Structure formats: structure tokens, C-alpha cells
């Protein structure tokens, strides 16, 4: 999955795999999460949003997710509740 950088103080990059409906979000904390059952339209709205962080908090955060990677020594994102 290719990640595209976004202009955000919270999110570093995002990517999407349409066949599996998986959204990947890489945060500036070096954590990367996959979000499942994301419809293509939601990903397009995310890409076109004025604020990636606000969109994430209002539309993505509550979706089923899995931590797929974290740099050594990077803190866990307490505000994600994971």
C-alpha cells in the first residue's frame, strides 16, 4: 500500500487499499494503524478534507483498527484509546 503525505500536525501520511477496504494512517508519533471496512467514498472525503486531524477524529477514529507498526521507543497514542 502506498502512503501519501498529508499536511497535518497529527497525521503524517495515509493510504488506502480499495479491494480490502483498508485505510492506513501513519501518525507523527511513528505509529501506523489500519482501519477496516472503510468505504472508498470515506477515503476520498478524508483526502479532500480541510483538516486531516479533525476529519480523523470525527469520522475515522471510532472504526475498528489494528496497530501494525511503531518505531522503537515511540509512545503509544493514549488519546486513541488503544
C-alpha positions in Angstrom: 0.0 0.0 0.0 1.4 3.4 -1.0 1.1 6.1 1.6 0.7 9.7 0.6 1.9 12.5 2.9 -0.7 14.9 4.3 -0.3 18.4 5.8 -1.2 17.8 9.4 0.4 18.2 12.8 -1.2 14.9 13.9 -1.1 12.7 10.8 2.0 12.1 8.7 0.5 10.0 5.8 -2.5 8.0 4.6 -3.1 5.2 2.2 -6.0 3.0 1.0 -6.4 -0.5 -0.3 -9.8 -0.5 -2.1 -10.1 -4.2 -2.6 -9.9 -4.9 1.2 -11.4 -1.5 2.2 -8.4 -0.8 4.5 -7.3 2.7 5.4 -3.7 3.0 6.7 -2.9 6.0 8.8 0.7 6.9 9.9 0.9 9.3 12.7 3.8 11.7 13.6 4.3 9.6 16.7 5.7 6.8 14.4 2.6 4.6 15.0 0.8 3.2 12.0 -2.7 1.9 12.2 -5.0 0.0 9.8 -8.7 0.9 9.8 -11.1 -1.7 8.4 -14.4 -1.6 6.4 -13.6 1.9 5.1 -15.7 2.7 2.0 -13.9 4.3 -0.9 -16.1 7.4 -0.6 -14.9 7.9 3.0 -11.3 7.7 1.9 -11.9 10.3 -0.8 -13.6 12.6 1.7 -10.6 12.2 4.0 -8.2 13.1 1.2 -10.2 16.2 0.3 -10.8 17.4 3.9 -9.6 20.8 5.0 -8.2 19.3 8.2 -7.0 15.6 8.2 -6.8 15.6 12.0 -10.4 16.9 12.5 -11.7 14.5 9.9 -9.9 11.6 11.5 -11.4 12.4 14.9 -14.9 12.9 13.7 -15.2 10.1 11.0 -12.3 7.5 11.3 -11.2 7.2 15.0 -14.2 5.1 16.0 -13.7 2.4 13.3 -12.3 -1.0 14.0 -8.5 -0.7 13.9 -5.2 -2.6 14.5 -1.8 -1.2 15.3 0.6 -2.5 12.6 3.8 -0.8 13.5 5.6 1.5 15.9 9.1 2.8 15.9 11.2 1.5 18.8 10.7 3.8 21.8 7.7 5.6 20.3 4.9 6.2 22.9 1.5 4.6 22.5 -1.2 7.1 21.5 -3.2 7.4 24.7 -5.8 9.6 23.0 -6.7 6.8 20.6 -7.8 4.7 23.4 -6.0 1.6 22.1 
